[in-house]
Amino acid sequence: MRPLSPPSTIAAFGNYSKDIMYIFEVRPVYRFRYISPSLDEHIGVGTVEASYADPSDCFDRIHPDDLEILMSKISGNCNYDEPFLQRWRTNDGTYIWFEEYTTPIYENGEIVAVQGVIRNMNAAKAKQQELEQLCQRDTLTGLYNRHAFDCLIEEMHSSNTIPLGVLTLDLNDLKRVNDRFGHIAGDALLQQTALCLSRFSQEAFRLGGDEFVIVCQGYTEQQCLNLLEQLRSEFLKHDLSIAVGFAYDEATTDVVTVFQKADQAMYSEKQRTKSLVGLN
C-alpha cells in the first residue's frame, strides 16, 4: 500500500514541470486534489479550472476508443507497471497522444485514488506513424510494398472469410528499357505503371522489380473482371505492355493460395505474349 502524496509535495514539482502531474480521488467521491498548471498548456486555457469544478470533464475529453483505459485506471483492473497510451481532446477539438505512468492508492484493500505523470507524446507518435507508413510504402512508386503485402496476409489469416480477388501484373518491357535507355527510364516506366494502378485501386502493391499485385477484398468476381478490363484499357492508352493474371475465391482468408493461382495465370499470359513476338 502506497500513501497518498500531499498535494503540496506534488505541487512543488508539478507547478514547474512541462509534464502533467495530478492526484485524482476515486472515493468517497470523484475529485481532483491536484492538477499541475501545464495541463492548460497542452489542452487549452481553462482546462485545469474546469477539471477542478467538474471531474467528469476528463471523461468527456478522452477519445471514445480510450475510455476503457481511463476506467481501468480508476478501478484497478489494469497493470500499473506499464505506461498508458491515450488521446485527449484539446479546446480546438483535435486529439493529442499522451503517455501516462500511474500509481494506485489503496486503503483497506480498496482503491481510493490514483496519482500520475502524463507526458505529451504527440510529436513522437506522429514520427512513429510516419516511420510505419514509410515501412509500408515502396519508395520509388509510392505503392504498398512487399512488407505491407505480408502484413495483409497475416491480418487476413486471423479474420473471417470474405470474397477475394487477386490480380498479378508484370511489365514485359522493363529489362529492354533498362538495357537500352538506362535505369532512369526504367524507373519512370515503373512509376507510370504504379500511377495507372493507383487510379483504379487503393490496394495496389509493388512486390519488387516489375511485379505488382492488386488485392480486391469483398469484391464480386464480376467487379474484379471489370477492374481487369479497365486496367487493360488504361495500359493500352499509355502504351504499357503488361501481363496480367487473375484468380478469385468466393470465401477465403488465404491470400497466398489465390495469389499463387493469379501468378500462374499471369506467367502463362507472359509466355504467350513472348511467343507471339518471337522472343522465346
Backbone torsions as a table, in degrees:
resi	resn	phi	psi	omega
1	MET	NA	130.0	-179.2
2	ARG	-109.2	132.4	-179.2
3	PRO	-69.5	153.0	178.4
4	LEU	-75.8	124.7	-180.0
5	SER	-68.0	137.2	177.8
6	PRO	-61.7	142.1	178.4
7	PRO	-54.5	-34.2	-179.4
8	SER	-64.9	-34.8	178.7
9	THR	-69.0	-45.9	177.2
10	ILE	-62.2	-43.1	-176.8
11	ALA	-62.0	-31.4	-180.0
12	ALA	-58.5	-30.6	177.0
13	PHE	-99.0	-45.2	-172.2
14	GLY	-64.3	-32.4	-177.3
15	ASN	-66.4	-17.3	-177.6
16	TYR	-118.5	8.6	-177.0
17	SER	-99.2	143.4	173.4
18	LYS	-75.3	-24.9	173.9
19	ASP	-72.7	158.3	-179.9
20	ILE	-95.4	126.1	177.0
21	MET	-118.1	144.6	-176.7
22	TYR	-153.5	161.0	166.9
23	ILE	-129.9	124.5	-178.6
24	PHE	-123.6	120.7	178.5
25	GLU	-86.2	135.1	178.2
26	VAL	-97.8	-36.9	179.0
27	ARG	-130.4	143.3	7.1
28	PRO	-79.3	-20.5	177.2
29	VAL	-138.1	158.2	174.4
30	TYR	-69.1	127.7	172.9
31	ARG	-168.3	152.9	174.6
32	PHE	-90.9	126.1	172.6
33	ARG	-86.4	-28.5	178.4
34	TYR	-156.5	140.8	170.7
35	ILE	-139.8	129.4	-179.4
36	SER	-71.5	148.4	-177.4
37	PRO	-59.5	-22.0	-177.5
38	SER	-63.0	-17.3	177.2
39	LEU	-57.7	-38.8	178.8
40	ASP	-63.8	-33.2	-179.2
41	GLU	-67.9	-33.6	-177.1
42	HIS	-88.2	-41.1	-172.7
43	ILE	-99.5	-35.9	-179.6
44	GLY	140.6	150.4	-177.6
45	VAL	-59.5	134.1	178.0
46	GLY	97.6	-6.7	-177.6
47	THR	-67.5	-40.3	179.5
48	VAL	-61.8	-48.9	-179.3
49	GLU	-60.9	-42.7	179.8
50	ALA	-64.4	-36.5	-178.7
51	SER	-70.4	-37.6	175.3
52	TYR	-64.3	-42.6	-176.5
53	ALA	-70.5	-36.9	-177.1
54	ASP	-141.8	98.8	-178.0
55	PRO	-59.0	-21.4	-179.9
56	SER	-71.3	-9.0	179.4
57	ASP	-57.5	-37.8	-179.7
58	CYS	-68.4	-32.5	177.8
59	PHE	-69.5	-32.4	178.6
60	ASP	-74.9	-28.2	-174.6
61	ARG	-86.7	-23.8	-175.9
62	ILE	-70.1	146.7	178.6
63	HIS	-60.0	137.0	-178.3
64	PRO	-52.3	-35.5	-179.9
65	ASP	-71.9	-14.8	-177.6
66	ASP	-107.5	3.3	-178.9
67	LEU	-60.4	-36.0	179.4
68	GLU	-61.1	-35.2	178.0
69	ILE	-63.1	-46.1	179.8
70	LEU	-61.0	-44.5	-179.1
71	MET	-65.3	-36.6	179.9
72	SER	-67.7	-32.3	179.8
73	LYS	-66.0	-41.3	-175.1
74	ILE	-88.2	-9.0	178.2
75	SER	-100.0	-16.1	-179.3
76	GLY	88.6	4.0	-179.2
77	ASN	-90.9	60.5	-177.6
78	CYS	-160.9	174.6	177.5
79	ASN	-100.8	104.9	-176.9
80	TYR	-75.4	-7.3	177.3
81	ASP	-77.8	-15.2	-179.8
82	GLU	-104.8	147.1	177.0
83	PRO	-71.6	153.9	177.2
84	PHE	-105.0	124.4	173.3
85	LEU	-96.5	130.5	-176.4
86	GLN	-154.6	162.1	179.8
87	ARG	-117.9	136.6	179.0
88	TRP	-124.4	142.2	-177.9
89	ARG	-83.5	131.5	177.4
90	THR	-84.5	175.3	179.5
91	ASN	-64.0	-24.3	179.7
92	ASP	-91.6	6.1	173.0
93	GLY	93.0	-3.3	178.0
94	THR	-88.2	161.1	178.9
95	TYR	-107.8	139.1	179.7
96	ILE	-119.2	140.0	177.5
97	TRP	-82.4	135.5	175.8
98	PHE	-130.4	152.0	172.8
99	GLU	-116.4	130.8	-174.4
100	GLU	-126.5	137.2	170.2
101	TYR	-111.0	123.6	-170.4
102	THR	-121.9	141.9	175.2
103	THR	-118.8	123.8	177.8
104	PRO	-82.9	148.8	177.1
105	ILE	-117.2	125.7	-176.9
106	TYR	-115.7	147.3	169.3
107	GLU	-137.5	126.5	-179.7
108	ASN	54.8	37.7	176.5
109	GLY	79.5	1.7	179.8
110	GLU	-114.7	142.8	177.4
111	ILE	-73.8	126.7	-178.2
112	VAL	-114.5	-16.7	-179.3
113	ALA	-165.9	164.2	170.8
114	VAL	-133.6	145.6	173.3
115	GLN	-131.8	144.5	-173.3
116	GLY	-156.4	171.6	176.0
117	VAL	-125.0	128.4	-175.6
118	ILE	-119.3	130.9	-179.3
119	ARG	-117.9	136.4	177.2
120	ASN	-69.1	118.2	-178.6
121	MET	-113.4	15.9	-172.5
122	ASN	-62.3	-45.4	-179.6
123	ALA	-64.9	-41.8	179.6
124	ALA	-66.7	-39.2	179.3
125	LYS	-66.7	-40.7	178.2
126	ALA	-62.7	-40.1	178.2
127	LYS	-66.0	-41.1	178.2
128	GLN	-61.6	-44.6	179.6
129	GLN	-64.7	-36.8	177.4
130	GLU	-63.4	-44.2	179.5
131	LEU	-66.0	-39.8	177.4
132	GLU	-62.9	-39.2	178.4
133	GLN	-64.5	-41.8	179.2
134	LEU	-64.1	-36.7	179.2
135	CYS	-66.7	-22.3	-176.4
136	GLN	-95.7	-8.2	-172.6
137	ARG	-115.6	143.4	173.4
138	ASP	-77.4	125.8	-173.0
139	THR	-67.7	-29.1	-178.1
140	LEU	-78.2	-46.4	-171.7
141	THR	-103.4	-18.6	-176.7
142	GLY	81.8	-4.4	176.9
143	LEU	-76.1	166.9	171.1
144	TYR	-61.8	149.8	-175.8
145	ASN	-105.9	-173.7	-179.1
146	ARG	-59.6	-40.3	179.1
147	HIS	-60.1	-43.5	178.9
148	ALA	-64.1	-37.3	178.4
149	PHE	-65.4	-42.6	178.1
150	ASP	-63.6	-38.0	177.7
151	CYS	-64.4	-38.7	178.3
152	LEU	-63.6	-41.0	178.2
153	ILE	-58.8	-46.9	-179.8
154	GLU	-64.9	-41.4	-179.0
155	GLU	-63.2	-42.2	-177.7
156	MET	-72.4	-27.5	178.3
157	HIS	-60.2	-30.2	-177.5
158	SER	-102.1	11.9	-179.6
159	SER	-108.2	179.9	177.2
160	ASN	-78.0	156.6	179.1
161	THR	-65.6	142.9	178.1
162	ILE	-141.9	161.5	169.9
163	PRO	-64.0	136.1	-174.5
164	LEU	-141.7	126.1	172.9
165	GLY	-118.0	143.8	178.9
166	VAL	-131.1	128.7	174.6
167	LEU	-113.0	125.8	174.9
168	THR	-109.2	142.9	-174.3
169	LEU	-137.1	144.5	-178.5
170	ASP	-143.2	126.8	178.4
171	LEU	-69.4	134.2	179.7
172	ASN	-84.7	-23.5	-168.3
173	ASP	-112.1	7.8	-172.9
174	LEU	-63.4	-45.6	-178.9
175	LYS	-62.3	-41.7	-179.9
176	ARG	-63.9	-41.8	179.2
177	VAL	-65.7	-43.1	178.4
178	ASN	-60.9	-43.9	-177.5
179	ASP	-68.4	-36.9	-173.9
180	ARG	-88.7	-38.6	-172.7
181	PHE	-117.6	-7.8	179.1
182	GLY	98.5	167.0	-173.7
183	HIS	-72.1	-22.0	176.7
184	ILE	-64.1	-42.5	177.0
185	ALA	-66.8	-38.7	177.5
186	GLY	-62.9	-40.5	177.3
187	ASP	-63.4	-40.0	178.9
188	ALA	-63.0	-36.7	178.2
189	LEU	-65.9	-41.2	177.4
190	LEU	-64.0	-40.9	179.8
191	GLN	-67.0	-37.7	177.9
192	GLN	-65.9	-39.9	177.3
193	THR	-63.0	-45.4	179.9
194	ALA	-61.3	-38.5	179.0
195	LEU	-63.0	-41.4	177.3
196	CYS	-62.1	-43.5	-178.8
197	LEU	-65.8	-42.4	-176.6
198	SER	-68.7	-20.3	177.0
199	ARG	-68.7	-23.9	-174.0
200	PHE	-113.8	-12.4	-177.4
201	SER	-152.9	140.9	174.2
202	GLN	-90.8	-4.2	-180.0
203	GLU	-117.9	54.0	176.6
204	ALA	-102.6	137.1	-176.2
205	PHE	-125.7	143.8	166.0
206	ARG	-104.8	114.2	-175.9
207	LEU	-82.7	-16.1	-178.9
208	GLY	140.8	150.4	179.7
209	GLY	56.0	-124.7	-179.7
210	ASP	-108.9	24.3	-178.8
211	GLU	-100.7	128.8	179.5
212	PHE	-130.0	157.9	176.3
213	VAL	-147.2	143.6	172.6
214	ILE	-118.4	129.1	178.8
215	VAL	-105.6	124.4	-177.5
216	CYS	-110.8	92.7	-178.6
217	GLN	-86.4	126.8	176.6
218	GLY	80.4	7.4	178.7
219	TYR	-80.3	151.8	165.8
220	THR	-78.8	163.5	179.1
221	GLU	-62.4	-38.7	180.0
222	GLN	-65.2	-37.1	177.0
223	GLN	-63.3	-38.3	177.3
224	CYS	-65.1	-42.9	179.8
225	LEU	-65.6	-37.0	176.7
226	ASN	-63.6	-41.7	177.4
227	LEU	-62.1	-41.4	179.0
228	LEU	-59.6	-43.7	179.6
229	GLU	-68.1	-37.2	177.5
230	GLN	-62.8	-40.7	179.2
231	LEU	-66.4	-43.9	178.6
232	ARG	-59.3	-41.5	178.8
233	SER	-64.4	-40.4	179.5
234	GLU	-66.3	-42.0	178.2
235	PHE	-62.0	-42.6	-179.9
236	LEU	-62.8	-41.4	-179.5
237	LYS	-61.0	-35.6	-177.9
238	HIS	-99.4	10.6	176.8
239	ASP	57.7	43.7	177.6
240	LEU	-104.4	126.3	178.5
241	SER	-95.0	108.8	-174.5
242	ILE	-135.1	132.9	172.9
243	ALA	-88.6	136.4	-175.9
244	VAL	-126.9	138.4	173.4
245	GLY	-123.0	152.4	-177.6
246	PHE	-141.8	141.1	173.6
247	ALA	-146.2	155.3	-173.9
248	TYR	-145.8	145.5	173.4
249	ASP	-137.9	132.6	-175.7
250	GLU	-72.3	-24.2	-179.5
251	ALA	-156.8	106.7	-177.2
252	THR	-158.0	163.0	168.1
253	THR	-121.4	2.3	-172.8
254	ASP	-96.8	87.7	179.4
255	VAL	-64.8	-37.0	-173.9
256	VAL	-61.2	-46.0	-178.6
257	THR	-63.6	-44.6	178.9
258	VAL	-64.8	-40.1	178.1
259	PHE	-61.4	-44.3	-178.5
260	GLN	-62.6	-39.0	177.7
261	LYS	-66.1	-42.1	178.1
262	ALA	-65.5	-39.6	-179.1
263	ASP	-64.9	-38.8	177.8
264	GLN	-65.5	-40.0	177.3
265	ALA	-64.5	-38.2	177.9
266	MET	-65.9	-42.6	179.5
267	TYR	-62.5	-41.0	178.6
268	SER	-63.0	-41.4	178.2
269	GLU	-65.8	-37.9	179.8
270	LYS	-64.4	-41.3	178.7
271	GLN	-65.3	-39.7	177.7
272	ARG	-63.4	-41.0	-179.8
273	THR	-63.9	-42.0	179.4
274	LYS	-64.7	-39.2	179.8
275	SER	-64.2	-37.2	-178.3
276	LEU	-66.4	-31.8	-178.7
277	VAL	-101.2	9.8	173.7
278	GLY	71.2	35.6	-178.5
279	LEU	-100.8	4.9	-179.4
280	ASN	-65.8	NA	NA
